[in-house]
Amino acid sequence: MRYEYTITKEGGESEIMKAMSWKKLFKSLLIKYPEFSGWCTYMNKKGHVQVKSFNKGRETKNDDKTIHQPKRN
């Protein structure tokens, strides 16, 4: 598999799942845990850490402005 995703549930339990893409992981995660609440962490192809949050089986938007600050000239 191309990517390793660290799946962390709200209770703090974590496991590693492998998948070829984010879409395939998302689908297999919701088949395994239909009402999943927690977050997924992985490193993308450019080496940046990505975090995706879930609440009751739906992906939630991260409003953390500290991650995506514009570059200063």
PDB file of N, H, CA, C and O in Angstrom:
ATOM      1  N   MET A   1       0.832  -1.174   0.000  1.00  0.00           N
ATOM      2  CA  MET A   1       0.000   0.000   0.000  1.00  0.00           C
ATOM      3  C   MET A   1       0.883   1.246   0.000  1.00  0.00           C
ATOM      4  O   MET A   1       2.024   1.223   0.462  1.00  0.00           O
ATOM      5  N   ARG A   2       0.337   2.308  -0.519  1.00  0.00           N
ATOM      6  H   ARG A   2      -0.589   2.327  -0.894  1.00  0.00           H
ATOM      7  CA  ARG A   2       1.124   3.522  -0.688  1.00  0.00           C
ATOM      8  C   ARG A   2       1.226   4.358   0.585  1.00  0.00           C
ATOM      9  O   ARG A   2       2.304   4.859   0.908  1.00  0.00           O
ATOM     10  N   TYR A   3       0.121   4.516   1.311  1.00  0.00           N
ATOM     11  H   TYR A   3      -0.754   4.110   1.050  1.00  0.00           H
ATOM     12  CA  TYR A   3       0.105   5.384   2.486  1.00  0.00           C
ATOM     13  C   TYR A   3      -0.282   4.609   3.732  1.00  0.00           C
ATOM     14  O   TYR A   3      -1.042   3.642   3.670  1.00  0.00           O
ATOM     15  N   GLU A   4       0.256   5.050   4.872  1.00  0.00           N
ATOM     16  H   GLU A   4       0.874   5.835   4.922  1.00  0.00           H
ATOM     17  CA  GLU A   4      -0.137   4.526   6.174  1.00  0.00           C
ATOM     18  C   GLU A   4      -0.903   5.621   6.895  1.00  0.00           C
ATOM     19  O   GLU A   4      -0.421   6.746   7.029  1.00  0.00           O
ATOM     20  N   TYR A   5      -2.086   5.287   7.352  1.00  0.00           N
ATOM     21  H   TYR A   5      -2.477   4.373   7.243  1.00  0.00           H
ATOM     22  CA  TYR A   5      -2.946   6.238   8.040  1.00  0.00           C
ATOM     23  C   TYR A   5      -3.064   5.813   9.492  1.00  0.00           C
ATOM     24  O   TYR A   5      -3.321   4.643   9.773  1.00  0.00           O
ATOM     25  N   THR A   6      -2.882   6.740  10.418  1.00  0.00           N
ATOM     26  H   THR A   6      -2.673   7.691  10.190  1.00  0.00           H
ATOM     27  CA  THR A   6      -3.075   6.464  11.836  1.00  0.00           C
ATOM     28  C   THR A   6      -4.483   6.895  12.195  1.00  0.00           C
ATOM     29  O   THR A   6      -4.818   8.078  12.134  1.00  0.00           O
ATOM     30  N   ILE A   7      -5.298   5.931  12.567  1.00  0.00           N
ATOM     31  H   ILE A   7      -5.025   4.970  12.616  1.00  0.00           H
ATOM     32  CA  ILE A   7      -6.694   6.171  12.916  1.00  0.00           C
ATOM     33  C   ILE A   7      -6.782   6.243  14.434  1.00  0.00           C
ATOM     34  O   ILE A   7      -6.404   5.293  15.119  1.00  0.00           O
ATOM     35  N   THR A   8      -7.276   7.360  14.970  1.00  0.00           N
ATOM     36  H   THR A   8      -7.583   8.132  14.413  1.00  0.00           H
ATOM     37  CA  THR A   8      -7.397   7.533  16.415  1.00  0.00           C
ATOM     38  C   THR A   8      -8.856   7.783  16.751  1.00  0.00           C
ATOM     39  O   THR A   8      -9.473   8.715  16.235  1.00  0.00           O
ATOM     40  N   LYS A   9      -9.400   6.946  17.617  1.00  0.00           N
ATOM     41  H   LYS A   9      -8.899   6.189  18.036  1.00  0.00           H
ATOM     42  CA  LYS A   9     -10.785   7.113  18.051  1.00  0.00           C
ATOM     43  C   LYS A   9     -10.842   8.142  19.169  1.00  0.00           C
ATOM     44  O   LYS A   9      -9.810   8.513  19.730  1.00  0.00           O
ATOM     45  N   GLU A  10     -12.052   8.605  19.496  1.00  0.00           N
ATOM     46  H   GLU A  10     -12.890   8.304  19.040  1.00  0.00           H
ATOM     47  CA  GLU A  10     -12.210   9.605  20.547  1.00  0.00           C
ATOM     48  C   GLU A  10     -11.689   9.127  21.889  1.00  0.00           C
ATOM     49  O   GLU A  10     -11.212   9.938  22.683  1.00  0.00           O
ATOM     50  N   GLY A  11     -11.765   7.852  22.159  1.00  0.00           N
ATOM     51  H   GLY A  11     -12.152   7.193  21.513  1.00  0.00           H
ATOM     52  CA  GLY A  11     -11.297   7.308  23.433  1.00  0.00           C
ATOM     53  C   GLY A  11      -9.782   7.249  23.550  1.00  0.00           C
ATOM     54  O   GLY A  11      -9.259   6.989  24.634  1.00  0.00           O
ATOM     55  N   GLY A  12      -9.065   7.487  22.452  1.00  0.00           N
ATOM     56  H   GLY A  12      -9.490   7.698  21.572  1.00  0.00           H
ATOM     57  CA  GLY A  12      -7.611   7.463  22.485  1.00  0.00           C
ATOM     58  C   GLY A  12      -7.007   6.206  21.874  1.00  0.00           C
ATOM     59  O   GLY A  12      -5.787   6.119  21.733  1.00  0.00           O
ATOM     60  N   GLU A  13      -7.832   5.236  21.512  1.00  0.00           N
ATOM     61  H   GLU A  13      -8.822   5.307  21.627  1.00  0.00           H
ATOM     62  CA  GLU A  13      -7.332   4.027  20.868  1.00  0.00           C
ATOM     63  C   GLU A  13      -6.866   4.373  19.454  1.00  0.00           C
ATOM     64  O   GLU A  13      -7.550   5.094  18.729  1.00  0.00           O
ATOM     65  N   SER A  14      -5.701   3.855  19.068  1.00  0.00           N
ATOM     66  H   SER A  14      -5.145   3.269  19.657  1.00  0.00           H
ATOM     67  CA  SER A  14      -5.231   4.142  17.711  1.00  0.00           C
ATOM     68  C   SER A  14      -4.837   2.857  17.012  1.00  0.00           C
ATOM     69  O   SER A  14      -4.444   1.875  17.642  1.00  0.00           O
ATOM     70  N   GLU A  15      -4.953   2.886  15.705  1.00  0.00           N
ATOM     71  H   GLU A  15      -5.273   3.684  15.193  1.00  0.00           H
ATOM     72  CA  GLU A  15      -4.548   1.762  14.877  1.00  0.00           C
ATOM     73  C   GLU A  15      -4.031   2.296  13.550  1.00  0.00           C
ATOM     74  O   GLU A  15      -4.336   3.425  13.167  1.00  0.00           O
ATOM     75  N   ILE A  16      -3.259   1.495  12.862  1.00  0.00           N
ATOM     76  H   ILE A  16      -3.011   0.578  13.174  1.00  0.00           H
ATOM     77  CA  ILE A  16      -2.705   1.893  11.572  1.00  0.00           C
ATOM     78  C   ILE A  16      -3.405   1.111  10.483  1.00  0.00           C
ATOM     79  O   ILE A  16      -3.490  -0.116  10.536  1.00  0.00           O
ATOM     80  N   MET A  17      -3.915   1.845   9.480  1.00  0.00           N
ATOM     81  H   MET A  17      -3.846   2.842   9.437  1.00  0.00           H
ATOM     82  CA  MET A  17      -4.528   1.220   8.310  1.00  0.00           C
ATOM     83  C   MET A  17      -3.741   1.656   7.091  1.00  0.00           C
ATOM     84  O   MET A  17      -3.220   2.771   7.051  1.00  0.00           O
ATOM     85  N   LYS A  18      -3.648   0.790   6.098  1.00  0.00           N
ATOM     86  H   LYS A  18      -4.071  -0.116   6.130  1.00  0.00           H
ATOM     87  CA  LYS A  18      -2.934   1.108   4.868  1.00  0.00           C
ATOM     88  C   LYS A  18      -3.920   1.156   3.709  1.00  0.00           C
ATOM     89  O   LYS A  18      -4.848   0.351   3.631  1.00  0.00           O
ATOM     90  N   ALA A  19      -3.703   2.122   2.803  1.00  0.00           N
ATOM     91  H   ALA A  19      -2.950   2.776   2.866  1.00  0.00           H
ATOM     92  CA  ALA A  19      -4.567   2.260   1.634  1.00  0.00           C
ATOM     93  C   ALA A  19      -3.809   2.978   0.530  1.00  0.00           C
ATOM     94  O   ALA A  19      -2.789   3.621   0.781  1.00  0.00           O
ATOM     95  N   MET A  20      -4.307   2.867  -0.681  1.00  0.00           N
ATOM     96  H   MET A  20      -5.136   2.345  -0.885  1.00  0.00           H
ATOM     97  CA  MET A  20      -3.677   3.508  -1.830  1.00  0.00           C
ATOM     98  C   MET A  20      -4.070   4.977  -1.962  1.00  0.00           C
ATOM     99  O   MET A  20      -3.332   5.754  -2.568  1.00  0.00           O
ATOM    100  N   SER A  21      -5.209   5.369  -1.412  1.00  0.00           N
ATOM    101  H   SER A  21      -5.809   4.737  -0.920  1.00  0.00           H
ATOM    102  CA  SER A  21      -5.647   6.756  -1.526  1.00  0.00           C
ATOM    103  C   SER A  21      -6.561   7.101  -0.358  1.00  0.00           C
ATOM    104  O   SER A  21      -7.037   6.225   0.364  1.00  0.00           O
ATOM    105  N   TRP A  22      -6.794   8.400  -0.192  1.00  0.00           N
ATOM    106  H   TRP A  22      -6.407   9.112  -0.779  1.00  0.00           H
ATOM    107  CA  TRP A  22      -7.665   8.874   0.880  1.00  0.00           C
ATOM    108  C   TRP A  22      -9.090   8.379   0.686  1.00  0.00           C
ATOM    109  O   TRP A  22      -9.744   7.990   1.654  1.00  0.00           O
ATOM    110  N   LYS A  23      -9.584   8.386  -0.554  1.00  0.00           N
ATOM    111  H   LYS A  23      -9.053   8.702  -1.340  1.00  0.00           H
ATOM    112  CA  LYS A  23     -10.950   7.936  -0.826  1.00  0.00           C
ATOM    113  C   LYS A  23     -11.150   6.473  -0.448  1.00  0.00           C
ATOM    114  O   LYS A  23     -12.181   6.109   0.119  1.00  0.00           O
ATOM    115  N   LYS A  24     -10.163   5.635  -0.763  1.00  0.00           N
ATOM    116  H   LYS A  24      -9.326   5.931  -1.224  1.00  0.00           H
ATOM    117  CA  LYS A  24     -10.284   4.209  -0.460  1.00  0.00           C
ATOM    118  C   LYS A  24     -10.225   3.958   1.041  1.00  0.00           C
ATOM    119  O   LYS A  24     -10.929   3.088   1.554  1.00  0.00           O
ATOM    120  N   LEU A  25      -9.393   4.712   1.744  1.00  0.00           N
ATOM    121  H   LEU A  25      -8.822   5.418   1.327  1.00  0.00           H
ATOM    122  CA  LEU A  25      -9.340   4.575   3.195  1.00  0.00           C
ATOM    123  C   LEU A  25     -10.660   5.020   3.815  1.00  0.00           C
ATOM    124  O   LEU A  25     -11.196   4.352   4.699  1.00  0.00           O
ATOM    125  N   PHE A  26     -11.177   6.145   3.348  1.00  0.00           N
ATOM    126  H   PHE A  26     -10.742   6.688   2.630  1.00  0.00           H
ATOM    127  CA  PHE A  26     -12.430   6.692   3.862  1.00  0.00           C
ATOM    128  C   PHE A  26     -13.556   5.674   3.728  1.00  0.00           C
ATOM    129  O   PHE A  26     -14.337   5.475   4.658  1.00  0.00           O
ATOM    130  N   LYS A  27     -13.633   5.037   2.577  1.00  0.00           N
ATOM    131  H   LYS A  27     -12.998   5.199   1.821  1.00  0.00           H
ATOM    132  CA  LYS A  27     -14.672   4.041   2.328  1.00  0.00           C
ATOM    133  C   LYS A  27     -14.503   2.824   3.241  1.00  0.00           C
ATOM    134  O   LYS A  27     -15.473   2.367   3.845  1.00  0.00           O
ATOM    135  N   SER A  28     -13.275   2.296   3.346  1.00  0.00           N
ATOM    136  H   SER A  28     -12.487   2.668   2.855  1.00  0.00           H
ATOM    137  CA  SER A  28     -13.052   1.113   4.180  1.00  0.00           C
ATOM    138  C   SER A  28     -13.207   1.438   5.664  1.00  0.00           C
ATOM    139  O   SER A  28     -13.630   0.579   6.439  1.00  0.00           O
ATOM    140  N   LEU A  29     -12.875   2.654   6.070  1.00  0.00           N
ATOM    141  H   LEU A  29     -12.532   3.352   5.441  1.00  0.00           H
ATOM    142  CA  LEU A  29     -13.034   3.061   7.464  1.00  0.00           C
ATOM    143  C   LEU A  29     -14.503   3.089   7.853  1.00  0.00           C
ATOM    144  O   LEU A  29     -14.869   2.629   8.934  1.00  0.00           O
ATOM    145  N   LEU A  30     -15.353   3.633   6.970  1.00  0.00           N
ATOM    146  H   LEU A  30     -15.055   4.008   6.092  1.00  0.00           H
ATOM    147  CA  LEU A  30     -16.779   3.706   7.291  1.00  0.00           C
ATOM    148  C   LEU A  30     -17.485   2.359   7.170  1.00  0.00           C
ATOM    149  O   LEU A  30     -18.547   2.165   7.762  1.00  0.00           O
ATOM    150  N   ILE A  31     -16.915   1.440   6.421  1.00  0.00           N
ATOM    151  H   ILE A  31     -16.052   1.598   5.940  1.00  0.00           H
ATOM    152  CA  ILE A  31     -17.469   0.078   6.404  1.00  0.00           C
ATOM    153  C   ILE A  31     -17.136  -0.625   7.718  1.00  0.00           C
ATOM    154  O   ILE A  31     -17.966  -1.340   8.280  1.00  0.00           O
ATOM    155  N   LYS A  32     -15.913  -0.412   8.199  1.00  0.00           N
ATOM    156  H   LYS A  32     -15.239   0.169   7.743  1.00  0.00           H
ATOM    157  CA  LYS A  32     -15.459  -1.047   9.439  1.00  0.00           C
ATOM    158  C   LYS A  32     -16.117  -0.418  10.665  1.00  0.00           C
ATOM    159  O   LYS A  32     -16.558  -1.132  11.565  1.00  0.00           O
ATOM    160  N   TYR A  33     -16.188   0.926  10.706  1.00  0.00           N
ATOM    161  H   TYR A  33     -15.830   1.506   9.974  1.00  0.00           H
ATOM    162  CA  TYR A  33     -16.790   1.671  11.815  1.00  0.00           C
ATOM    163  C   TYR A  33     -17.806   2.664  11.237  1.00  0.00           C
ATOM    164  O   TYR A  33     -17.429   3.789  10.908  1.00  0.00           O
ATOM    165  N   PRO A  34     -19.077   2.285  11.105  1.00  0.00           N
ATOM    166  CA  PRO A  34     -20.058   3.170  10.454  1.00  0.00           C
ATOM    167  C   PRO A  34     -20.274   4.509  11.161  1.00  0.00           C
ATOM    168  O   PRO A  34     -20.508   5.515  10.491  1.00  0.00           O
ATOM    169  N   GLU A  35     -20.204   4.548  12.470  1.00  0.00           N
ATOM    170  H   GLU A  35     -20.014   3.731  13.013  1.00  0.00           H
ATOM    171  CA  GLU A  35     -20.412   5.791  13.228  1.00  0.00           C
ATOM    172  C   GLU A  35     -19.094   6.259  13.840  1.00  0.00           C
ATOM    173  O   GLU A  35     -19.042   6.579  15.027  1.00  0.00           O
ATOM    174  N   PHE A  36     -18.035   6.301  13.044  1.00  0.00           N
ATOM    175  H   PHE A  36     -18.076   6.041  12.079  1.00  0.00           H
ATOM    176  CA  PHE A  36     -16.700   6.628  13.537  1.00  0.00           C
ATOM    177  C   PHE A  36     -16.603   8.087  13.964  1.00  0.00           C
ATOM    178  O   PHE A  36     -17.021   8.990  13.239  1.00  0.00           O
ATOM    179  N   SER A  37     -16.041   8.303  15.161  1.00  0.00           N
ATOM    180  H   SER A  37     -15.702   7.569  15.750  1.00  0.00           H
ATOM    181  CA  SER A  37     -15.725   9.646  15.642  1.00  0.00           C
ATOM    182  C   SER A  37     -14.272   9.643  16.092  1.00  0.00           C
ATOM    183  O   SER A  37     -13.866   8.817  16.910  1.00  0.00           O
ATOM    184  N   GLY A  38     -13.509  10.558  15.561  1.00  0.00           N
ATOM    185  H   GLY A  38     -13.839  11.229  14.897  1.00  0.00           H
ATOM    186  CA  GLY A  38     -12.084  10.624  15.876  1.00  0.00           C
ATOM    187  C   GLY A  38     -11.362  11.373  14.785  1.00  0.00           C
ATOM    188  O   GLY A  38     -11.921  12.289  14.181  1.00  0.00           O
ATOM    189  N   TRP A  39     -10.108  10.989  14.521  1.00  0.00           N
ATOM    190  H   TRP A  39      -9.654  10.245  15.011  1.00  0.00           H
ATOM    191  CA  TRP A  39      -9.352  11.642  13.469  1.00  0.00           C
ATOM    192  C   TRP A  39      -8.366  10.709  12.805  1.00  0.00           C
ATOM    193  O   TRP A  39      -7.986   9.679  13.363  1.00  0.00           O
ATOM    194  N   CYS A  40      -7.958  11.082  11.607  1.00  0.00           N
ATOM    195  H   CYS A  40      -8.267  11.919  11.154  1.00  0.00           H
ATOM    196  CA  CYS A  40      -6.987  10.344  10.787  1.00  0.00           C
ATOM    197  C   CYS A  40      -5.790  11.245  10.547  1.00  0.00           C
ATOM    198  O   CYS A  40      -5.946  12.433  10.265  1.00  0.00           O
ATOM    199  N   THR A  41      -4.600  10.683  10.660  1.00  0.00           N
ATOM    200  H   THR A  41      -4.473   9.718  10.889  1.00  0.00           H
ATOM    201  CA  THR A  41      -3.383  11.439  10.407  1.00  0.00           C
ATOM    202  C   THR A  41      -2.557  10.678   9.390  1.00  0.00           C
ATOM    203  O   THR A  41      -2.410   9.460   9.492  1.00  0.00           O
ATOM    204  N   TYR A  42      -2.010  11.393   8.400  1.00  0.00           N
ATOM    205  H   TYR A  42      -2.129  12.383   8.318  1.00  0.00           H
ATOM    206  CA  TYR A  42      -1.142  10.772   7.419  1.00  0.00           C
ATOM    207  C   TYR A  42      -0.211  11.810   6.823  1.00  0.00           C
ATOM    208  O   TYR A  42      -0.418  13.012   6.990  1.00  0.00           O
ATOM    209  N   MET A  43       0.820  11.339   6.125  1.00  0.00           N
ATOM    210  H   MET A  43       0.988  10.363   5.990  1.00  0.00           H
ATOM    211  CA  MET A  43       1.754  12.224   5.461  1.00  0.00           C
ATOM    212  C   MET A  43       1.508  12.127   3.964  1.00  0.00           C
ATOM    213  O   MET A  43       1.546  11.037   3.393  1.00  0.00           O
ATOM    214  N   ASN A  44       1.252  13.280   3.319  1.00  0.00           N
ATOM    215  H   ASN A  44       1.221  14.166   3.782  1.00  0.00           H
ATOM    216  CA  ASN A  44       0.953  13.256   1.894  1.00  0.00           C
ATOM    217  C   ASN A  44       2.221  13.095   1.060  1.00  0.00           C
ATOM    218  O   ASN A  44       3.320  12.999   1.606  1.00  0.00           O
ATOM    219  N   LYS A  45       2.069  13.065  -0.248  1.00  0.00           N
ATOM    220  H   LYS A  45       1.176  13.143  -0.692  1.00  0.00           H
ATOM    221  CA  LYS A  45       3.212  12.778  -1.126  1.00  0.00           C
ATOM    222  C   LYS A  45       4.271  13.871  -1.104  1.00  0.00           C
ATOM    223  O   LYS A  45       5.408  13.633  -1.512  1.00  0.00           O
ATOM    224  N   LYS A  46       3.917  15.069  -0.634  1.00  0.00           N
ATOM    225  H   LYS A  46       2.994  15.262  -0.302  1.00  0.00           H
ATOM    226  CA  LYS A  46       4.897  16.152  -0.536  1.00  0.00           C
ATOM    227  C   LYS A  46       5.531  16.233   0.846  1.00  0.00           C
ATOM    228  O   LYS A  46       6.337  17.126   1.112  1.00  0.00           O
ATOM    229  N   GLY A  47       5.169  15.299   1.731  1.00  0.00           N
ATOM    230  H   GLY A  47       4.514  14.574   1.515  1.00  0.00           H
ATOM    231  CA  GLY A  47       5.786  15.233   3.052  1.00  0.00           C
ATOM    232  C   GLY A  47       5.123  16.071   4.122  1.00  0.00           C
ATOM    233  O   GLY A  47       5.698  16.257   5.195  1.00  0.00           O
ATOM    234  N   HIS A  48       3.925  16.586   3.864  1.00  0.00           N
ATOM    235  H   HIS A  48       3.458  16.435   2.993  1.00  0.00           H
ATOM    236  CA  HIS A  48       3.202  17.385   4.843  1.00  0.00           C
ATOM    237  C   HIS A  48       2.226  16.509   5.612  1.00  0.00           C
ATOM    238  O   HIS A  48       1.538  15.675   5.024  1.00  0.00           O
ATOM    239  N   VAL A  49       2.165  16.697   6.927  1.00  0.00           N
ATOM    240  H   VAL A  49       2.725  17.374   7.405  1.00  0.00           H
ATOM    241  CA  VAL A  49       1.245  15.927   7.759  1.00  0.00           C
ATOM    242  C   VAL A  49      -0.161  16.477   7.578  1.00  0.00           C
ATOM    243  O   VAL A  49      -0.383  17.685   7.669  1.00  0.00           O
ATOM    244  N   GLN A  50      -1.105  15.585   7.323  1.00  0.00           N
ATOM    245  H   GLN A  50      -0.925  14.604   7.249  1.00  0.00           H
ATOM    246  CA  GLN A  50      -2.504  15.944   7.123  1.00  0.00           C
ATOM    247  C   GLN A  50      -3.332  15.306   8.232  1.00  0.00           C
ATOM    248  O   GLN A  50      -3.097  14.159   8.611  1.00  0.00           O
ATOM    249  N   VAL A  51      -4.298  16.054   8.747  1.00  0.00           N
ATOM    250  H   VAL A  51      -4.489  16.986   8.439  1.00  0.00           H
ATOM    251  CA  VAL A  51      -5.187  15.553   9.790  1.00  0.00           C
ATOM    252  C   VAL A  51      -6.624  15.767   9.334  1.00  0.00           C
ATOM    253  O   VAL A  51      -7.009  16.879   8.972  1.00  0.00           O
ATOM    254  N   LYS A  52      -7.409  14.707   9.354  1.00  0.00           N
ATOM    255  H   LYS A  52      -7.097  13.804   9.648  1.00  0.00           H
ATOM    256  CA  LYS A  52      -8.828  14.779   8.978  1.00  0.00           C
ATOM    257  C   LYS A  52      -9.653  14.356  10.195  1.00  0.00           C
ATOM    258  O   LYS A  52      -9.364  13.332  10.814  1.00  0.00           O
ATOM    259  N   SER A  53     -10.663  15.128  10.534  1.00  0.00           N
ATOM    260  H   SER A  53     -10.898  15.960  10.031  1.00  0.00           H
ATOM    261  CA  SER A  53     -11.508  14.847  11.698  1.00  0.00           C
ATOM    262  C   SER A  53     -12.847  14.273  11.271  1.00  0.00           C
ATOM    263  O   SER A  53     -13.368  14.602  10.206  1.00  0.00           O
ATOM    264  N   PHE A  54     -13.397  13.406  12.120  1.00  0.00           N
ATOM    265  H   PHE A  54     -12.973  13.139  12.985  1.00  0.00           H
ATOM    266  CA  PHE A  54     -14.685  12.779  11.855  1.00  0.00           C
ATOM    267  C   PHE A  54     -15.571  12.909  13.075  1.00  0.00           C
ATOM    268  O   PHE A  54     -15.099  12.877  14.212  1.00  0.00           O
ATOM    269  N   ASN A  55     -16.864  13.055  12.824  1.00  0.00           N
ATOM    270  H   ASN A  55     -17.247  13.080  11.900  1.00  0.00           H
ATOM    271  CA  ASN A  55     -17.844  13.058  13.894  1.00  0.00           C
ATOM    272  C   ASN A  55     -19.063  12.282  13.417  1.00  0.00           C
ATOM    273  O   ASN A  55     -19.747  12.695  12.481  1.00  0.00           O
ATOM    274  N   LYS A  56     -19.324  11.168  14.061  1.00  0.00           N
ATOM    275  H   LYS A  56     -18.768  10.833  14.821  1.00  0.00           H
ATOM    276  CA  LYS A  56     -20.463  10.294  13.745  1.00  0.00           C
ATOM    277  C   LYS A  56     -20.493   9.881  12.277  1.00  0.00           C
ATOM    278  O   LYS A  56     -21.549   9.916  11.644  1.00  0.00           O
ATOM    279  N   GLY A  57     -19.346   9.491  11.735  1.00  0.00           N
ATOM    280  H   GLY A  57     -18.489   9.463  12.250  1.00  0.00           H
ATOM    281  CA  GLY A  57     -19.275   8.978  10.376  1.00  0.00           C
ATOM    282  C   GLY A  57     -19.174  10.023   9.294  1.00  0.00           C
ATOM    283  O   GLY A  57     -19.190   9.676   8.113  1.00  0.00           O
ATOM    284  N   ARG A  58     -19.070  11.302   9.651  1.00  0.00           N
ATOM    285  H   ARG A  58     -19.057  11.584  10.610  1.00  0.00           H
ATOM    286  CA  ARG A  58     -18.957  12.373   8.659  1.00  0.00           C
ATOM    287  C   ARG A  58     -17.679  13.154   8.896  1.00  0.00           C
ATOM    288  O   ARG A  58     -17.286  13.409  10.034  1.00  0.00           O
ATOM    289  N   GLU A  59     -17.037  13.529   7.795  1.00  0.00           N
ATOM    290  H   GLU A  59     -17.356  13.322   6.870  1.00  0.00           H
ATOM    291  CA  GLU A  59     -15.818  14.317   7.893  1.00  0.00           C
ATOM    292  C   GLU A  59     -16.176  15.752   8.271  1.00  0.00           C
ATOM    293  O   GLU A  59     -17.085  16.343   7.687  1.00  0.00           O
ATOM    294  N   THR A  60     -15.465  16.309   9.246  1.00  0.00           N
ATOM    295  H   THR A  60     -14.727  15.829   9.720  1.00  0.00           H
ATOM    296  CA  THR A  60     -15.705  17.682   9.672  1.00  0.00           C
ATOM    297  C   THR A  60     -14.580  18.570   9.174  1.00  0.00           C
ATOM    298  O   THR A  60     -13.467  18.103   8.934  1.00  0.00           O
ATOM    299  N   LYS A  61     -14.871  19.834   9.021  1.00  0.00           N
ATOM    300  H   LYS A  61     -15.776  20.213   9.216  1.00  0.00           H
ATOM    301  CA  LYS A  61     -13.875  20.794   8.554  1.00  0.00           C
ATOM    302  C   LYS A  61     -13.001  21.223   9.726  1.00  0.00           C
ATOM    303  O   LYS A  61     -13.495  21.449  10.831  1.00  0.00           O
ATOM    304  N   ASN A  62     -11.700  21.331   9.474  1.00  0.00           N
ATOM    305  H   ASN A  62     -11.299  21.147   8.577  1.00  0.00           H
ATOM    306  CA  ASN A  62     -10.775  21.841  10.478  1.00  0.00           C
ATOM    307  C   ASN A  62     -10.658  23.346  10.281  1.00  0.00           C
ATOM    308  O   ASN A  62     -10.280  23.801   9.202  1.00  0.00           O
ATOM    309  N   ASP A  63     -10.976  24.116  11.303  1.00  0.00           N
ATOM    310  H   ASP A  63     -11.284  23.747  12.180  1.00  0.00           H
ATOM    311  CA  ASP A  63     -10.878  25.570  11.226  1.00  0.00           C
ATOM    312  C   ASP A  63      -9.626  26.067  11.936  1.00  0.00           C
ATOM    313  O   ASP A  63      -9.615  27.172  12.479  1.00  0.00           O
ATOM    314  N   ASP A  64      -8.580  25.261  11.932  1.00  0.00           N
ATOM    315  H   ASP A  64      -8.589  24.363  11.491  1.00  0.00           H
ATOM    316  CA  ASP A  64      -7.341  25.627  12.608  1.00  0.00           C
ATOM    317  C   ASP A  64      -6.518  26.516  11.677  1.00  0.00           C
ATOM    318  O   ASP A  64      -5.918  26.030  10.718  1.00  0.00           O
ATOM    319  N   LYS A  65      -6.491  27.812  11.959  1.00  0.00           N
ATOM    320  H   LYS A  65      -6.979  28.207  12.738  1.00  0.00           H
ATOM    321  CA  LYS A  65      -5.812  28.773  11.089  1.00  0.00           C
ATOM    322  C   LYS A  65      -4.290  28.718  11.245  1.00  0.00           C
ATOM    323  O   LYS A  65      -3.566  29.240  10.398  1.00  0.00           O
ATOM    324  N   THR A  66      -3.799  28.090  12.318  1.00  0.00           N
ATOM    325  H   THR A  66      -4.388  27.666  13.006  1.00  0.00           H
ATOM    326  CA  THR A  66      -2.352  28.076  12.527  1.00  0.00           C
ATOM    327  C   THR A  66      -1.642  27.162  11.544  1.00  0.00           C
ATOM    328  O   THR A  66      -0.447  27.333  11.303  1.00  0.00           O
ATOM    329  N   ILE A  67      -2.342  26.204  10.976  1.00  0.00           N
ATOM    330  H   ILE A  67      -3.313  26.065  11.172  1.00  0.00           H
ATOM    331  CA  ILE A  67      -1.717  25.275  10.033  1.00  0.00           C
ATOM    332  C   ILE A  67      -1.506  25.934   8.674  1.00  0.00           C
ATOM    333  O   ILE A  67      -0.467  25.722   8.049  1.00  0.00           O
ATOM    334  N   HIS A  68      -2.464  26.725   8.205  1.00  0.00           N
ATOM    335  H   HIS A  68      -3.308  26.897   8.713  1.00  0.00           H
ATOM    336  CA  HIS A  68      -2.416  27.272   6.857  1.00  0.00           C
ATOM    337  C   HIS A  68      -2.216  28.782   6.859  1.00  0.00           C
ATOM    338  O   HIS A  68      -3.036  29.519   6.311  1.00  0.00           O
ATOM    339  N   GLN A  69      -1.147  29.238   7.462  1.00  0.00           N
ATOM    340  H   GLN A  69      -0.481  28.640   7.907  1.00  0.00           H
ATOM    341  CA  GLN A  69      -0.862  30.664   7.447  1.00  0.00           C
ATOM    342  C   GLN A  69      -0.186  31.043   6.145  1.00  0.00           C
ATOM    343  O   GLN A  69       0.633  30.282   5.629  1.00  0.00           O
ATOM    344  N   PRO A  70      -0.517  32.215   5.601  1.00  0.00           N
ATOM    345  CA  PRO A  70       0.131  32.637   4.342  1.00  0.00           C
ATOM    346  C   PRO A  70       1.607  32.955   4.572  1.00  0.00           C
ATOM    347  O   PRO A  70       2.001  33.366   5.663  1.00  0.00           O
ATOM    348  N   LYS A  71       2.411  32.762   3.535  1.00  0.00           N
ATOM    349  H   LYS A  71       2.090  32.428   2.648  1.00  0.00           H
ATOM    350  CA  LYS A  71       3.840  33.030   3.632  1.00  0.00           C
ATOM    351  C   LYS A  71       4.073  34.542   3.637  1.00  0.00           C
ATOM    352  O   LYS A  71       3.380  35.293   2.951  1.00  0.00           O
ATOM    353  N   ARG A  72       5.041  34.963   4.407  1.00  0.00           N
ATOM    354  H   ARG A  72       5.604  34.353   4.965  1.00  0.00           H
ATOM    355  CA  ARG A  72       5.383  36.372   4.451  1.00  0.00           C
ATOM    356  C   ARG A  72       6.509  36.646   3.459  1.00  0.00           C
ATOM    357  O   ARG A  72       7.406  35.821   3.287  1.00  0.00           O
ATOM    358  N   ASN A  73       6.461  37.788   2.816  1.00  0.00           N
ATOM    359  H   ASN A  73       5.732  38.459   2.955  1.00  0.00           H
ATOM    360  CA  ASN A  73       7.501  38.173   1.860  1.00  0.00           C
ATOM    361  C   ASN A  73       8.608  38.923   2.545  1.00  0.00           C
ATOM    362  O   ASN A  73       9.573  39.327   1.896  1.00  0.00           O
TER     363      ASN A  73
END
